[in-house]
Amino acid sequence: APSSSAFPPGLPSSIVGGNKDNKDGKSSDGANAGGSSSAKESPYAPKEYNKETMDAKHIKSFADVKGCDEAKEELAEIVDYLRNPAKFSRLGGKLPKGVLLTGPPGTGKTLLAKATAGEAGVPFLYRSGSEFEEMFVGVGSRRVRTLFQTAKKKAPCIVFIDELDSVGGSRKQWESHTRKTLNQLLVEMDGFEANEGVIVLAATNLPESLDAALTRPGRFDRHVAVPNPDVKGRREILELYLKDKPYDKTSVNIDALARGTTGFSGADLYNLVNTAAVQAAMENLNEITGPTLEFAKDKILMGAERKSAVISEENRKLTAYHESGHAIVALLTRGAYPVHKATIMPRGNALGMVMQLPDKDETSQSKQQMLARLDVCMGGRVAEELIFGSDMVTTGARGDLRTATSLARHMVMHCGMSDEVGPVYISDEDRSSAHSTISPSLLAKVDTEVMRLLREADARVSRLLKAHESDLHKLAGALLDKETLDGSTIRGLLSPTLQAKAEAAGNKLDAKKSVKRTV
């Protein structure tokens, strides 16, 4: 079952294709949910999960792993070796001793390791990095030794260390007893040959924090990236989670939902489907529907509605114009993400927000897109000033200004998007360090260029909103009346002239994943 733990209780569950890493598993050494007696015999033994002693429903394979095809391909040769080691040894080939799975939280690194063991049909020895250390000095080193002693007896097998950064971080950062644990891990990985049938898999979302000695060739020398899924992967994951749940196939568009969840991890998608199921139950429905999935997505992205919040009519009006300013600028600025939804319903810590979405998965942004983001950030504050006067501009725009300033600084310092400063990279440390190699005159130019970008964005947005003030009033009025408007409704409210300009700017209004602008 895709929504259940890959192994019995006691092992932290991870879902790929739901790629959800659950950190609530028991860490006591006596826990032994898989059927092996090793953990009962010694308080230092790892948890063992053996395919031969487990229920079939708890065994995972690559078929259960969705959204990370490249990572599965990387690990397929590990499976091939464990099944047929002679195939490699006859040619003198050696597989890496250690494979490091890296990626954001919730992408399914743990389940991928379980699936590798399930495919190969070998024992799976598990330790979380945080389980090595306790209050007694020396326990960590002994647990490392016991882990590898057990692995050699069980070979061929897979050793999996979850959250490796908690024990494998740079030795400069840790106490002496923690360094001893890491040193023991280094010794043990040097103490067995590559073809002994023991493969060490480890997972971390902080690979940059690992000690260099741990990632050198001969130890964890192969890194397998497990990123957030792309649109194809998200569709597969959603299908996996919905297949065992009743849902309305007429109102649920899985393709649109996959396109609309850019940046979601498998764990996020699991939460999305689960939240929709809970909402459907609360509404006494017999199945998950499109509206319940939309409700779940809004709740995850925007926070829960604070319907009981007491907001004065004056503040509601100001928030409506603020959000309308964001929305209209996003509509009319080439390079801006299309608008998905605007609301003045308080959610989380925000009084209102405009949600934008990218049309597709992106790995980089153009200068045009970054300038458009600056303009959209300025839209709320400029709308307040235009309608209520400069003396009535509120602190609600501080988040927008913080985002805009950081973005402008990023453009100038890191992306070479300033003709005055030039194509140069200036690190944040260079600005703050007393030993900076960057001249004071160049740093002064950076500050000047950042201010120029912000002032120019403010001026552009001011001209834009003054030219379309009537549409600003119309949209704000609709928000005051309805509180929440989706993209198609916003389009219908705007004047034909503004709609034509929005089309010319290349901005469409539909329901996909969001970038939030909040008050």
C-alpha positions, 0 to 999 in steps of 0.5 A: 500500500503506497501510503503505508510504511515500507517496513513494519513499525519501528523503522522510519517510513519513507515514501517515494512516489509519496517520498515521505520520510517519517522521523517518528520511528523508534530509536531504541536498540531493542526495536526489531520489527522485521523478524530478526532476533539480532536486535534482541541479542545485543543493544548495539545491533542494528535493525535488520529487515529480511525479505524472507521473514517479512509480510509481502505487503511490507516489501518494497521494489522499484515498482513502488518508487515513483518520480526518480527514474534516474536514481533508480537507474543508478541503483539498478547496477547495485541490484545487478551486482548483489544478484550476480557478483560473478558478472562483475568480478570476472572482468575485474570490475568493482562497485563502489563501497558506499553510495550517498543519496542526496536530495531535499527532505521528503523525496524518498531517499529511505524508500529507495534504499529499501527498494534496492534491498527488496529488488536484490532480495538481500537483508537490509540493515538500518541505522539512523545517524542520530541513533549512534550517539547517546549519553555514554561516551564510546557507544557510537563507536561500538555501534558502528563496529557492530553494524559492520560486523553484522553486515559481514556475517549477513553478506550479501546485504545492504547497510543503510545509514539514514541522516548521515550528516548527524554523524558524518558532519565535518570533524571541525564542528563536533565534540570529541566523542562524535569525532570518534564515531565518525573516525570509526565509520571511516575505519570500517569502510576501509576495512572491507573490500568492494566485492565482499557483498556489503553495499553501504547506502546513506542518505542526507539532505545536507551533503555540503556538511559532510566531512571530506574524508567520508566522501572521498573515493573508496568510501562514499564515492558515488552520489545519487541525486534524488530531487523533487519530482518533475511533472511526469514524476508528480503525475505518477506519484499522484496516480499511486496515491489515488489508486487505492482511494475512491475519487471522482474521475470527472472532476479530478484532473491528475494532469492539471494537478501535476502541472499545478504542484511544481516544486512539491516533493513526494511527501508534499503530494502525499499530504495533498491527497491525505488532506483532500481525503480528510476534507471529503470526509468532513463534508460527508462525501463518498469520494475525493473530488476536484474541489477537495483537492483544490482546498487541500492545495490552497491549505498547504500553499497558503495556510489554513483560513483564519475565519475568526480573525477580526479585521476592520473594514478599513484594513480589509479595504487596504488589503484588497487594494494591496493584493489587487496591485500585485495581481494587475502588475503580474498580469501586465508584466512580461516575464511574470508568472501567471496569476492563479488566485487572489484572496483577502481571507487571512491565512496563516500569518498573512492578511491576504495574498496573490498566488502565481504559478510557473507554466512549467518546471524551471531550472533557471530564470532570465533577467526579464523574469527577475525584473518582473518579480521585482515589479510584482513585489512593488505592486502592493505598496505602490497601490496603497500609495496611489489610492490612500496617499503616501502617509497611509502606506502601511507596514504590510509591504515589509515582506515584499520589500525584503524579498525585492531587496534580496532579489535585487542584490542577488541579481547584482552580486551573483548573476552579473545582471548589472552593467555598472558592476559587470559580470562578477560574482561577489559572495555574501561573505565578501560583503561582511568579512574584514578580510574581503578581497573585494574593493570598497569602491566595488561594494559601493557600486553594488549598493548603488545598483541595488537601489537603482533596480528598486527605484526603477521597479517602483517607478515602472509599477507606479506608471502602470497602476496609474494607467489602469486605476479603474481596473484596480478599483474594480478588482479591489471591489470584487475582492471585498465582495468575494474575498477570494478570486481565481484566475478565470474570475479575475480575467472576467472582471478586467476591461477588454483593454487590460485583457488584451495587454495581459495576453500580449505580455504572455500571461495566462490565468489558470490554476497551477502551482504558486509563488506567494505574495503576502501582506 
